[in-house]
């Protein structure tokens, strides 16, 4: 049976797949690029580290090695449940490197200290706890799509939300589960508008070819069940 490849870049690549209307691109692997760093809600100040609210290692086992269409389905379901994996700008906050971010000997209770405390940082685990963590990741790797999707609500509740809450304890304005759900609802509404616009354009183009009058085209659009006319 295949095992989870604990390679951060591979986990990020798999989690960076975009969903929605424009699925031609992924989020860049280099999250310090302006397209990611410059879009982080609340911004990232000079000298701060960029911290993933949902770390790559936690989500990587769910999507790594899967066909792209399955990755899109899983990530879209994650958006619906309120978490945004990979290098999506919403998944970042800026943290002071030593005071807030990494484990070090000078400052306590950093974000990674707190991830350690709740067992979501494998570097701190040993013995049975470490093995349980590895077994869970390998189980995700070897599960079919239906099984993974059925497990995602628990992943959101017991892994994603606690991990995100740690980051938000430093930056309360960062988006959490509920605000991410609202963003997803807005994105779905925008997708429907785009689909409607394309549908209308196709109808107009076809009508033009057939020499149908503009009045009849407008009537056809108005009568179409996918169109709402106020």
C-alpha positions in Angstrom: 0.0 0.0 0.0 1.3 3.5 -0.8 2.4 5.8 2.0 2.1 9.5 2.4 5.0 11.3 0.8 6.1 13.8 3.5 7.3 16.4 1.0 6.0 19.8 1.7 6.2 21.0 -1.9 4.3 18.0 -3.1 1.6 18.6 -0.5 1.3 22.2 -1.5 1.2 21.4 -5.3 -1.7 19.1 -4.7 -3.5 21.6 -2.4 -2.9 24.5 -4.8 -5.3 23.4 -7.4 -8.0 26.0 -8.1 -11.7 25.2 -8.4 -14.6 27.2 -9.8 -15.2 28.8 -13.1 -11.5 29.4 -14.1 -9.8 26.1 -13.3 -6.9 26.6 -15.7 -4.4 27.7 -13.1 -3.2 26.7 -9.6 -1.9 28.9 -6.8 1.9 29.4 -7.2 4.2 27.2 -5.2 6.2 30.3 -4.2 3.7 31.9 -1.8 6.0 35.0 -1.4 5.0 36.1 -4.9 2.8 39.2 -5.0 -0.1 37.2 -6.4 -0.4 35.4 -3.1 1.4 37.6 -0.5 -0.2 40.7 -1.8 -3.7 39.2 -1.6 -3.6 37.9 2.0 -6.5 39.4 3.9 -5.1 41.9 6.4 -1.8 41.9 4.7 1.7 40.7 5.7 4.0 43.3 7.3 7.6 43.7 6.5 9.7 41.1 8.4 6.8 38.8 9.2 6.7 35.2 8.3 3.8 33.8 6.3 2.0 31.2 8.3 -0.5 28.7 6.8 -3.6 28.6 8.9 -4.1 25.1 7.7 -0.6 23.6 7.4 0.4 21.8 4.3 1.2 18.5 6.1 -2.3 18.3 7.6 -4.1 18.4 4.3 -1.5 17.0 2.0 -2.3 13.4 2.6 -5.9 14.0 1.5 -5.1 15.3 -2.0 -1.5 14.2 -2.8 -1.2 11.7 -5.6 -4.9 11.9 -6.7 -6.1 12.8 -10.2 -6.6 16.5 -10.6 -10.4 16.2 -11.0 -10.5 14.5 -7.6 -8.3 17.2 -6.1 -10.7 19.8 -7.3 -13.7 18.0 -5.9 -12.1 17.6 -2.5 -10.8 21.2 -2.3 -14.2 22.5 -3.4 -15.8 20.5 -0.6 -13.2 22.0 1.8 -14.2 25.5 0.7 -17.8 24.6 1.3 -16.9 23.4 4.8 -15.0 26.5 5.6 -11.3 25.9 5.1 -9.0 27.0 2.2 -5.9 24.8 1.8 -2.6 25.3 0.2 -1.4 28.7 -0.9 -4.8 30.3 -1.2 -4.1 33.8 0.2 -7.0 33.3 2.6 -5.0 30.5 4.2 -2.3 32.9 5.4 -1.5 35.3 8.2 1.7 37.3 8.8 3.4 36.5 12.1 6.5 37.8 13.9 9.1 35.1 13.3 10.2 34.4 16.9 7.5 35.9 19.1 4.6 34.4 17.2 5.6 31.9 14.6 8.3 29.2 15.0 9.3 27.1 18.0 12.4 28.6 19.6 14.1 28.9 23.0 13.3 32.6 23.6 9.6 32.8 23.2 6.9 30.4 24.3 3.4 29.7 23.0 4.2 30.5 19.3 1.8 29.2 16.7 3.9 26.1 16.1 4.2 25.5 19.9 0.4 25.4 20.1 0.2 23.1 17.1 2.6 20.8 19.0 0.4 21.0 22.1 -2.7 19.7 20.3 -0.9 17.0 18.4 -1.0 18.6 14.9 2.8 18.9 14.5 4.3 15.6 13.7 7.9 16.8 14.7 6.8 16.8 18.3 5.1 13.4 18.3 6.7 10.1 19.4 5.7 6.6 20.2 2.0 5.6 19.7 0.9 9.2 19.1 3.3 9.5 16.2 2.3 6.2 14.8 -1.4 7.1 15.0 -0.7 10.4 13.1 1.1 8.5 10.4 -1.6 5.8 10.2 -4.2 8.5 9.7 -2.3 10.1 6.9 -1.7 6.8 5.2 -5.3 5.9 5.5 -6.3 9.1 3.7 -3.8 8.2 0.9 -5.3 4.8 0.4 -9.0 5.8 0.6 -11.2 6.3 -2.4 -12.9 9.6 -3.2 -16.2 8.8 -1.6 -14.5 7.8 1.7 -12.4 11.0 1.8 -15.4 13.2 1.1 -17.4 11.5 3.9 -14.5 12.2 6.3 -14.0 15.8 5.4 -16.6 17.2 7.9 -14.7 15.6 10.8 -11.5 16.8 9.3 -12.9 20.4 9.3 -14.1 20.1 12.9 -11.2 18.3 14.5 -8.2 19.3 12.5 -8.8 22.4 10.3 -10.8 24.5 12.7 -8.5 24.0 15.7 -5.4 24.7 13.5 -7.0 27.8 12.1 -8.1 29.0 15.6 -4.4 29.0 16.7 -3.5 31.4 13.9 -6.5 33.5 14.6 -5.6 33.8 18.2 -2.7 36.0 16.9 -4.7 37.7 14.2 -8.4 37.7 15.1 -9.3 39.4 11.9 -8.1 36.5 9.8 -10.9 34.5 8.1 -12.2 31.6 10.0 -14.6 28.7 9.2 -17.8 30.8 9.1 -16.3 33.7 7.1 -14.8 31.2 4.6 -18.3 29.6 4.2 -19.7 33.0 3.4 -16.9 33.6 0.9 -17.7 30.3 -0.7 -21.4 31.2 -1.0 -20.5 34.5 -2.8 -18.1 32.7 -5.1 -20.8 30.2 -6.1 -23.2 33.0 -6.8 -20.6 34.7 -9.0 -20.0 31.5 -10.8 -23.7 31.2 -11.6 -23.7 34.8 -13.0 -20.7 33.9 -15.2 -22.4 30.8 -16.4 -25.6 32.7 -17.2 -23.6 35.4 -19.1 -21.9 32.7 -21.2 -25.2 31.0 -21.8 -26.8 34.2 -23.0 -23.8 35.0 -25.3 -24.1 31.6 -26.8 -27.8 32.1 -27.4 -27.2 35.5 -29.0 -24.5 34.2 -31.2 -26.6 31.2 -32.4 -29.6 33.5 -33.0 -27.4 35.9 -35.0 -26.3 33.0 -37.3 -29.9 32.1 -37.8 -31.1 35.6 -38.5 -33.4 35.8 -35.5 -34.5 39.2 -34.4 -33.1 40.8 -31.3 -36.6 41.0 -29.8 -37.0 37.2 -30.2 -33.5 36.6 -28.7 -34.4 38.7 -25.6 -37.7 36.9 -25.2 -35.8 33.5 -25.4 -33.4 34.7 -22.7 -36.3 35.9 -20.5 -38.2 32.6 -20.9 -35.1 30.4 -20.2 -35.5 28.6 -16.9 -31.8 29.4 -16.0 -32.4 33.1 -16.3 -34.0 35.3 -13.6 -35.4 38.6 -14.9 -36.1 41.2 -12.3 
